[in-house]
Amino acid sequence: MESEELLISITSGLSKVGNQLRSLADICEYSGKRDSYIKFYHQLSEINAEILEDLGQVQDDESYTGILDRI
């Protein structure tokens, strides 16, 4: 379950940073910087989505390896 807690913590942090980048893009006066912030936001969103997929599999993986440890 430690992996699950770490992944939840990471996704929470990525969401927070993503929201801050989006807010920064909203207030930025320069289109070049704004586009960069939006690009970074989308990259973080993709990373977050992949981690959420992993999170869905963690419990299955950990229970499987736990069974192997007991054998």
C-alpha atoms as a printed R data frame, in Angstrom:
   type eleno elety resid chain resno      x       y       z
1  ATOM     1    CA   MET     A     1  0.000   0.000   0.000
2  ATOM     2    CA   GLU     A     2  3.002   2.297   0.282
3  ATOM     3    CA   SER     A     3  3.161   2.529  -3.514
4  ATOM     4    CA   GLU     A     4 -0.490   3.522  -3.639
5  ATOM     5    CA   GLU     A     5  0.046   6.309  -1.100
6  ATOM     6    CA   LEU     A     6  3.065   7.612  -3.019
7  ATOM     7    CA   LEU     A     7  1.183   7.602  -6.324
8  ATOM     8    CA   ILE     A     8 -1.744   9.452  -4.739
9  ATOM     9    CA   SER     A     9  0.666  12.020  -3.312
10 ATOM    10    CA   ILE     A    10  2.330  12.462  -6.711
11 ATOM    11    CA   THR     A    11 -0.965  12.896  -8.560
12 ATOM    12    CA   SER     A    12 -2.090  15.421  -5.978
13 ATOM    13    CA   GLY     A    13  1.130  17.406  -6.398
14 ATOM    14    CA   LEU     A    14  0.940  17.251 -10.195
15 ATOM    15    CA   SER     A    15 -2.650  18.464 -10.111
16 ATOM    16    CA   LYS     A    16 -1.659  21.375  -7.893
17 ATOM    17    CA   VAL     A    17  1.265  22.356 -10.147
18 ATOM    18    CA   GLY     A    18 -0.940  21.937 -13.226
19 ATOM    19    CA   ASN     A    19 -3.571  24.261 -11.777
20 ATOM    20    CA   GLN     A    20 -0.892  26.810 -10.938
21 ATOM    21    CA   LEU     A    21  0.496  26.651 -14.492
22 ATOM    22    CA   ARG     A    22 -2.993  27.116 -15.889
23 ATOM    23    CA   SER     A    23 -3.549  30.131 -13.627
24 ATOM    24    CA   LEU     A    24 -0.183  31.523 -14.659
25 ATOM    25    CA   ALA     A    25 -1.097  31.100 -18.327
26 ATOM    26    CA   ASP     A    26 -4.375  32.935 -17.712
27 ATOM    27    CA   ILE     A    27 -2.635  35.991 -16.271
28 ATOM    28    CA   CYS     A    28  0.445  36.013 -18.510
29 ATOM    29    CA   GLU     A    29  0.638  38.936 -20.935
30 ATOM    30    CA   TYR     A    30  3.130  37.350 -23.326
31 ATOM    31    CA   SER     A    31  1.728  34.815 -25.767
32 ATOM    32    CA   GLY     A    32  5.014  32.895 -26.004
33 ATOM    33    CA   LYS     A    33  5.167  32.329 -22.259
34 ATOM    34    CA   ARG     A    34  1.433  31.652 -22.087
35 ATOM    35    CA   ASP     A    35  1.757  28.973 -24.782
36 ATOM    36    CA   SER     A    36  4.677  27.405 -22.893
37 ATOM    37    CA   TYR     A    37  2.692  27.293 -19.653
38 ATOM    38    CA   ILE     A    38 -0.262  25.701 -21.431
39 ATOM    39    CA   LYS     A    39  2.082  23.169 -23.072
40 ATOM    40    CA   PHE     A    40  3.593  22.309 -19.673
41 ATOM    41    CA   TYR     A    41  0.082  22.000 -18.224
42 ATOM    42    CA   HIS     A    42 -0.905  19.501 -20.929
43 ATOM    43    CA   GLN     A    43  2.300  17.511 -20.419
44 ATOM    44    CA   LEU     A    44  1.617  17.312 -16.688
45 ATOM    45    CA   SER     A    45 -1.949  16.229 -17.408
46 ATOM    46    CA   GLU     A    46 -0.668  13.377 -19.578
47 ATOM    47    CA   ILE     A    47  1.810  12.303 -16.907
48 ATOM    48    CA   ASN     A    48 -0.925  12.481 -14.285
49 ATOM    49    CA   ALA     A    49 -3.235  10.333 -16.429
50 ATOM    50    CA   GLU     A    50 -0.531   7.677 -16.813
51 ATOM    51    CA   ILE     A    51  0.109   7.646 -13.078
52 ATOM    52    CA   LEU     A    52 -3.627   7.294 -12.430
53 ATOM    53    CA   GLU     A    53 -3.621   4.249 -14.722
54 ATOM    54    CA   ASP     A    54 -0.748   2.802 -12.688
55 ATOM    55    CA   LEU     A    55 -2.654   3.575  -9.511
56 ATOM    56    CA   GLY     A    56 -5.525   1.454 -10.773
57 ATOM    57    CA   GLN     A    57 -3.149  -1.487 -11.194
58 ATOM    58    CA   VAL     A    58 -1.141  -1.086  -7.990
59 ATOM    59    CA   GLN     A    59 -3.546  -2.961  -5.777
60 ATOM    60    CA   ASP     A    60 -3.672  -5.916  -8.180
61 ATOM    61    CA   ASP     A    61  0.112  -5.939  -8.574
62 ATOM    62    CA   GLU     A    62  0.802  -5.673  -4.853
63 ATOM    63    CA   SER     A    63 -1.668  -8.403  -3.939
64 ATOM    64    CA   TYR     A    64 -0.131 -10.654  -6.619
65 ATOM    65    CA   THR     A    65  3.414 -10.068  -5.370
66 ATOM    66    CA   GLY     A    66  2.189 -10.516  -1.809
67 ATOM    67    CA   ILE     A    67  0.875 -13.943  -2.769
68 ATOM    68    CA   LEU     A    68  4.212 -14.786  -4.382
69 ATOM    69    CA   ASP     A    69  6.034 -13.714  -1.222
70 ATOM    70    CA   ARG     A    70  3.954 -16.144   0.834
71 ATOM    71    CA   ILE     A    71  4.664 -19.086  -1.466
